[in-house]
Amino acid sequence: MAHDHPNFVKKMVLSGPPLLNEAQVNGLKASLKPFAIAEDGSHLTQVWERIRKRDSALALETVHREVLLTQSAREAAQGAYQAVFEQPFAEQLSALEIPILVMSGENDTLRASLEPAFSILKNGTMKVIPNEGPYICDQNPQAVADVIKAFCV
């Protein structure tokens, strides 16, 4: 939206911006194989294990929610990730003039994309929240709110 309608957006916050290199894209593609529904429910365990692998400290309620969302999305999830892979994100991001905050938790799976995203910004700020993972909005919403508030003021 900020790229296509520049007068509509004044500032932007990107948590874990998906500026992915080829190795990251290939790794994600390999890890996102669709799960067929199994009679014994093992498809749920497969998704559960994948989410727990991202962050073993994640609250069980959050893991449960993510498993259910992943299962309900099924093939649509594959299409969403494919859209991310095909988006000309670097080109669009580098064209923006507005202030942009790129942020992630220190242990976020997309942490490695922060510096590359920040490096192409014309008016950027970067923030890494220490000791946090990919579910920072669930695990430490106050830290996220504080970072966003400081940026937006």
DRENKOL-280250 format. One record per residue: x, y, z negated of N, C-alpha, C in turn. Coordinates in nm, 2 decimals, always signed. Atoms other than C-alpha are relative to their C-alpha. Last residue first. Layout:
<fitis>
FITI  neast nnorth    nup caeast canorth   caup  ceast cnorth    cup
FITI      X      Y      Z      X       Y      Z      X      Y      Z
...
</fitis>
This chain:
<fitis>
FITI  neast nnorth    nup caeast canorth   caup  ceast cnorth    cup
FITI  +0.01  -0.13  +0.07  +0.61   +0.99  -1.84  +0.08  +0.11  +0.08
FITI  +0.11  -0.08  -0.05  +0.57   +0.70  -1.60  -0.02  +0.14  -0.06
FITI  -0.02  -0.03  -0.14  +0.91   +0.54  -1.66  -0.11  +0.10  +0.05
FITI  -0.11  -0.09  -0.01  +0.89   +0.56  -2.04  +0.03  +0.04  +0.15
FITI  +0.03  -0.13  +0.05  +0.54   +0.42  -2.03  +0.12  +0.10  +0.01
FITI  +0.09  -0.07  -0.09  +0.64   +0.14  -1.81  -0.04  +0.14  -0.04
FITI  -0.08  -0.03  -0.12  +0.93   +0.04  -2.03  -0.08  +0.07  +0.10
FITI  -0.09  -0.10  +0.04  +0.72   +0.06  -2.35  +0.09  +0.05  +0.12
FITI  +0.07  -0.13  +0.01  +0.44   -0.13  -2.19  +0.09  +0.11  -0.03
FITI  +0.04  -0.04  -0.14  +0.67   -0.41  -2.09  -0.07  +0.13  +0.00
FITI  -0.13  -0.04  -0.07  +0.83   -0.43  -2.44  -0.03  +0.05  +0.14
FITI  -0.04  -0.13  +0.05  +0.48   -0.43  -2.59  +0.13  +0.05  +0.06
FITI  +0.07  -0.11  -0.07  +0.36   -0.71  -2.37  +0.04  +0.14  -0.05
FITI  -0.04  -0.13  +0.06  +0.63   -0.94  -2.50  -0.07  +0.12  +0.07
FITI  -0.08  +0.02  +0.11  +0.53   -1.30  -2.43  +0.04  +0.13  -0.08
FITI  +0.07  +0.08  +0.10  +0.24   -1.26  -2.19  +0.08  -0.01  -0.13
FITI  +0.13  -0.07  +0.03  +0.38   -0.98  -1.99  -0.08  -0.07  -0.10
FITI  -0.02  -0.10  +0.10  +0.73   -1.14  -2.02  -0.13  +0.08  -0.03
FITI  +0.14  -0.03  +0.04  +0.62   -1.46  -1.84  +0.01  +0.12  -0.11
FITI  +0.09  -0.04  -0.11  +0.94   -1.49  -1.63  -0.15  +0.03  -0.04
FITI  +0.00  +0.09  -0.12  +1.18   -1.48  -1.92  -0.11  +0.04  +0.10
FITI  +0.14  +0.03  -0.04  +1.28   -1.24  -2.20  +0.01  -0.08  +0.13
FITI  +0.06  +0.13  +0.06  +1.60   -1.23  -2.40  -0.14  -0.03  +0.05
FITI  -0.08  +0.11  +0.06  +1.68   -0.87  -2.30  -0.08  -0.11  -0.05
FITI  +0.04  +0.01  +0.14  +1.45   -0.66  -2.08  +0.07  -0.12  -0.06
FITI  +0.00  +0.14  +0.03  +1.63   -0.57  -1.76  -0.04  +0.00  -0.15
FITI  +0.01  +0.03  +0.14  +1.54   -0.22  -1.63  +0.00  -0.15  -0.02
FITI  +0.00  +0.14  +0.03  +1.62   -0.06  -1.30  +0.01  -0.03  -0.15
FITI  -0.04  +0.03  +0.14  +1.53   +0.28  -1.18  +0.00  -0.15  -0.02
FITI  +0.03  +0.11  +0.09  +1.50   +0.39  -0.82  +0.05  +0.00  -0.14
FITI  +0.03  -0.07  +0.13  +1.47   +0.69  -0.59  -0.04  -0.11  -0.10
FITI  -0.04  -0.14  -0.01  +1.61   +0.59  -0.25  -0.02  +0.07  -0.13
FITI  +0.09  -0.11  +0.03  +1.59   +0.22  -0.33  +0.06  +0.14  +0.02
FITI  +0.06  -0.05  -0.12  +1.81   -0.03  -0.14  -0.10  +0.12  -0.03
FITI  -0.10  -0.05  -0.09  +2.04   -0.11  -0.43  -0.05  +0.07  +0.13
FITI  -0.05  -0.14  +0.05  +1.76   -0.15  -0.68  +0.09  +0.06  +0.10
FITI  +0.12  -0.09  -0.02  +1.61   -0.44  -0.47  +0.04  +0.14  -0.04
FITI  +0.02  -0.03  -0.14  +1.95   -0.61  -0.45  -0.11  +0.09  +0.03
FITI  -0.11  -0.09  -0.05  +2.02   -0.55  -0.82  -0.02  +0.02  +0.15
FITI  +0.00  -0.14  +0.04  +1.68   -0.69  -0.92  +0.10  +0.09  +0.06
FITI  +0.04  -0.09  -0.11  +1.66   -1.00  -0.71  +0.00  +0.15  -0.04
FITI  -0.11  -0.02  -0.10  +1.87   -1.21  -0.94  -0.04  +0.09  +0.11
FITI  -0.10  -0.09  +0.05  +1.62   -1.17  -1.22  +0.10  +0.03  +0.10
FITI  -0.03  -0.10  -0.10  +1.35   -1.35  -1.02  +0.10  +0.11  -0.04
FITI  -0.04  +0.07  -0.12  +1.35   -1.66  -1.23  +0.03  +0.09  +0.11
FITI  +0.10  +0.01  -0.10  +1.33   -1.43  -1.54  +0.06  -0.08  +0.13
FITI  +0.00  +0.14  -0.04  +1.60   -1.49  -1.80  -0.11  -0.03  +0.10
FITI  -0.13  +0.05  -0.02  +1.68   -1.12  -1.86  +0.01  -0.14  +0.06
FITI  -0.06  +0.05  +0.12  +1.32   -1.02  -1.82  +0.14  -0.05  +0.04
FITI  +0.02  +0.14  +0.03  +1.24   -0.82  -1.52  +0.05  -0.03  -0.13
FITI  -0.02  +0.06  +0.13  +1.22   -0.47  -1.39  -0.02  -0.15  +0.00
FITI  -0.01  +0.15  -0.02  +1.23   -0.26  -1.07  +0.04  -0.05  -0.14
FITI  -0.06  +0.07  +0.11  +1.10   +0.10  -1.13  +0.00  -0.15  +0.04
FITI  +0.03  +0.14  +0.02  +1.03   +0.30  -0.82  +0.08  -0.06  -0.11
FITI  -0.08  +0.06  +0.11  +1.02   +0.68  -0.78  -0.05  -0.15  -0.02
FITI  +0.06  -0.01  +0.14  +0.86   +0.76  -0.44  +0.10  -0.06  -0.10
FITI  -0.07  -0.11  +0.06  +1.07   +0.79  -0.12  -0.04  +0.02  -0.14
FITI  +0.08  -0.08  +0.09  +0.98   +0.45  +0.03  +0.09  +0.11  -0.07
FITI  +0.06  -0.12  -0.07  +1.16   +0.33  +0.34  -0.07  +0.09  -0.10
FITI  -0.10  -0.10  -0.03  +1.39   +0.09  +0.15  -0.05  +0.13  +0.07
FITI  -0.05  -0.05  +0.12  +1.09   -0.10  +0.01  +0.11  +0.11  +0.02
FITI  +0.10  -0.09  +0.06  +0.93   -0.15  +0.34  +0.05  +0.07  -0.12
FITI  +0.02  -0.12  -0.09  +1.24   -0.28  +0.51  -0.10  +0.09  -0.06
FITI  -0.11  -0.09  +0.00  +1.33   -0.50  +0.22  -0.02  +0.12  +0.08
FITI  -0.01  -0.07  +0.12  +0.98   -0.64  +0.19  +0.12  +0.10  -0.01
FITI  -0.13  -0.07  -0.02  +0.93   -0.74  +0.55  +0.03  +0.09  -0.12
FITI  +0.01  -0.14  +0.02  +0.67   -0.99  +0.42  +0.13  +0.07  +0.03
FITI  +0.01  -0.07  -0.13  +0.72   -1.34  +0.57  -0.01  +0.15  -0.01
FITI  -0.12  +0.03  -0.08  +0.84   -1.51  +0.25  +0.00  +0.08  +0.13
FITI  -0.11  -0.07  +0.06  +0.57   -1.33  +0.04  +0.13  -0.03  +0.08
FITI  +0.02  -0.14  -0.03  +0.30   -1.45  +0.29  +0.12  +0.08  -0.06
FITI  -0.05  -0.02  -0.14  +0.44   -1.80  +0.26  -0.01  +0.14  +0.04
FITI  -0.14  +0.00  +0.00  +0.40   -1.78  -0.12  +0.06  +0.02  +0.14
FITI  -0.04  -0.12  +0.06  +0.04   -1.68  -0.08  +0.15  +0.01  -0.01
FITI  +0.01  -0.12  -0.09  -0.02   -1.95  +0.17  +0.04  +0.13  -0.06
FITI  -0.11  +0.01  -0.10  +0.12   -2.22  -0.06  -0.01  +0.12  +0.10
FITI  -0.13  -0.04  +0.06  -0.10   -2.09  -0.34  +0.11  -0.01  +0.10
FITI  +0.00  -0.15  -0.01  -0.41   -2.11  -0.11  +0.13  +0.05  -0.07
FITI  -0.07  -0.04  -0.12  -0.33   -2.48  -0.08  +0.01  +0.15  +0.02
FITI  -0.03  +0.10  -0.09  -0.41   -2.55  -0.45  +0.07  +0.05  +0.13
FITI  -0.05  -0.07  -0.12  -0.53   -2.23  -0.61  +0.03  -0.10  +0.11
FITI  +0.12  -0.05  -0.07  -0.74   -2.43  -0.87  +0.04  +0.08  +0.13
FITI  +0.09  +0.11  -0.05  -0.44   -2.64  -0.96  -0.12  +0.05  +0.07
FITI  -0.08  +0.07  -0.11  -0.20   -2.35  -1.00  -0.09  -0.10  +0.07
FITI  +0.00  -0.09  -0.11  -0.46   -2.16  -1.21  +0.07  -0.06  +0.12
FITI  +0.14  -0.01  -0.06  -0.52   -2.46  -1.43  -0.01  +0.10  +0.12
FITI  +0.03  +0.13  -0.06  -0.15   -2.52  -1.48  -0.13  +0.00  +0.07
FITI  -0.07  +0.00  -0.12  -0.09   -2.15  -1.55  -0.02  -0.13  +0.08
FITI  +0.06  -0.09  -0.10  -0.36   -2.14  -1.81  +0.07  -0.01  +0.14
FITI  +0.13  +0.06  -0.04  -0.22   -2.45  -1.98  -0.07  +0.09  +0.10
FITI  -0.03  +0.11  -0.09  +0.13   -2.31  -1.98  -0.13  -0.06  +0.05
FITI  -0.04  -0.06  -0.13  +0.00   -1.99  -2.13  +0.03  -0.11  +0.10
FITI  +0.12  -0.06  -0.06  -0.19   -2.17  -2.41  +0.03  +0.06  +0.14
FITI  +0.08  +0.11  -0.06  +0.12   -2.38  -2.48  -0.13  +0.05  +0.07
FITI  +0.11  +0.05  +0.08  +0.32   -2.07  -2.55  -0.08  -0.10  +0.08
FITI  +0.13  -0.05  -0.03  +0.63   -2.04  -2.33  -0.11  -0.06  -0.08
FITI  +0.06  -0.07  +0.12  +0.95   -2.13  -2.51  -0.14  +0.05  +0.03
FITI  +0.04  +0.11  +0.10  +1.05   -2.39  -2.24  -0.06  +0.06  -0.13
FITI  -0.02  -0.06  +0.13  +1.05   -2.12  -1.97  -0.05  -0.09  -0.11
FITI  -0.02  -0.14  -0.02  +1.07   -2.20  -1.60  +0.03  +0.07  -0.13
FITI  -0.14  -0.01  -0.04  +1.10   -2.58  -1.68  +0.04  +0.15  +0.02
FITI  -0.09  +0.01  +0.12  +0.78   -2.56  -1.87  +0.14  +0.02  +0.03
FITI  +0.02  -0.13  +0.07  +0.60   -2.44  -1.55  +0.09  +0.00  -0.13
FITI  -0.06  -0.11  -0.08  +0.74   -2.73  -1.35  -0.01  +0.14  -0.07
FITI  -0.14  +0.01  +0.01  +0.66   -2.98  -1.62  +0.07  +0.11  +0.08
FITI  -0.03  -0.03  +0.14  +0.30   -2.87  -1.64  +0.15  +0.00  -0.02
FITI  +0.01  -0.15  +0.00  +0.27   -2.88  -1.26  +0.04  +0.04  -0.14
FITI  -0.10  -0.06  -0.09  +0.39   -3.24  -1.26  +0.00  +0.15  +0.00
FITI  -0.13  +0.01  +0.07  +0.18   -3.33  -1.56  +0.11  +0.06  +0.08
FITI  +0.00  -0.10  +0.10  -0.13   -3.21  -1.39  +0.13  +0.01  -0.07
FITI  -0.02  -0.13  -0.07  -0.06   -3.41  -1.08  +0.01  +0.11  -0.10
FITI  -0.14  -0.04  +0.00  -0.02   -3.71  -1.31  +0.03  +0.13  +0.07
FITI  -0.02  -0.13  +0.05  -0.40   -3.71  -1.37  +0.15  +0.04  +0.00
FITI  -0.05  +0.01  +0.13  -0.43   -4.09  -1.33  +0.03  +0.14  -0.07
FITI  +0.10  +0.07  +0.08  -0.65   -4.07  -1.02  +0.04  +0.01  -0.15
FITI  -0.02  +0.14  +0.02  -0.40   -3.83  -0.86  -0.10  -0.05  -0.10
FITI  +0.07  +0.04  +0.12  -0.48   -3.49  -0.70  +0.01  -0.15  -0.02
FITI  +0.13  +0.07  -0.03  -0.22   -3.42  -0.45  -0.06  -0.04  -0.13
FITI  +0.03  +0.12  +0.08  +0.04   -3.17  -0.55  -0.13  -0.06  +0.04
FITI  +0.13  +0.02  +0.06  +0.17   -2.92  -0.30  -0.02  -0.13  -0.07
FITI  +0.07  +0.11  -0.07  +0.54   -2.88  -0.27  -0.14  -0.01  -0.06
FITI  +0.14  -0.03  +0.00  +0.65   -2.55  -0.43  -0.08  -0.10  +0.09
FITI  +0.07  +0.03  +0.13  +0.99   -2.65  -0.55  -0.15  +0.02  +0.01
FITI  -0.02  +0.13  +0.05  +1.15   -2.69  -0.21  -0.08  -0.03  -0.12
FITI  +0.07  +0.09  -0.09  +1.00   -2.37  -0.07  +0.01  -0.15  -0.05
FITI  +0.14  -0.01  +0.03  +1.13   -2.19  -0.38  -0.09  -0.09  +0.09
FITI  +0.02  +0.07  +0.13  +1.48   -2.32  -0.33  -0.15  +0.01  -0.04
FITI  -0.01  +0.15  -0.02  +1.47   -2.23  +0.04  -0.02  -0.08  -0.13
FITI  +0.12  +0.04  -0.07  +1.35   -1.88  -0.04  +0.00  -0.15  +0.02
FITI  +0.11  +0.00  +0.09  +1.62   -1.84  -0.30  -0.13  -0.04  +0.07
FITI  -0.01  +0.11  +0.10  +1.89   -1.96  -0.07  -0.11  +0.00  -0.09
FITI  +0.04  +0.13  -0.07  +1.77   -1.73  +0.21  +0.01  -0.12  -0.10
FITI  -0.10  +0.04  -0.11  +1.79   -1.42  -0.01  -0.05  -0.14  +0.05
FITI  -0.07  +0.13  +0.01  +1.48   -1.30  -0.20  +0.10  -0.02  +0.12
FITI  -0.10  -0.02  -0.10  +1.36   -0.95  -0.26  +0.09  -0.12  +0.00
FITI  -0.04  +0.12  -0.07  +1.06   -1.07  -0.46  +0.09  +0.03  +0.12
FITI  +0.02  -0.03  -0.14  +1.05   -0.78  -0.71  +0.05  -0.12  +0.08
FITI  -0.06  +0.11  -0.08  +1.05   -0.93  -1.06  -0.03  +0.02  +0.15
FITI  -0.05  +0.10  +0.10  +0.82   -0.67  -1.21  +0.04  -0.12  +0.08
FITI  +0.00  +0.14  -0.05  +0.77   -0.39  -0.96  +0.07  -0.09  -0.11
FITI  -0.08  +0.09  +0.09  +0.66   -0.05  -1.09  -0.01  -0.14  +0.06
FITI  +0.02  +0.14  -0.01  +0.56   +0.22  -0.84  +0.08  -0.08  -0.10
FITI  -0.11  +0.08  +0.06  +0.52   +0.59  -0.85  -0.04  -0.15  +0.01
FITI  -0.10  -0.10  +0.05  +0.31   +0.85  -0.66  +0.12  -0.07  -0.07
FITI  -0.08  +0.06  +0.11  +0.10   +0.61  -0.44  +0.11  +0.10  -0.04
FITI  +0.09  +0.06  +0.10  -0.18   +0.73  -0.21  +0.07  -0.04  -0.13
FITI  +0.06  -0.10  +0.08  +0.03   +0.97  +0.00  -0.09  -0.05  -0.11
FITI  -0.09  -0.06  +0.09  +0.25   +0.69  +0.12  -0.06  +0.11  -0.09
FITI  +0.08  -0.12  +0.04  -0.04   +0.48  +0.26  +0.09  +0.08  -0.10
FITI  +0.10  -0.03  -0.10  +0.13   +0.20  +0.46  -0.08  +0.13  -0.03
FITI  -0.06  -0.02  -0.13  +0.44   +0.18  +0.25  -0.10  +0.05  +0.10
FITI  -0.09  -0.11  +0.01  +0.28   +0.24  -0.09  +0.07  +0.03  +0.14
FITI  +0.08  -0.12  +0.00  +0.00   +0.00  +0.00  +0.09  +0.13  +0.00
</fitis>
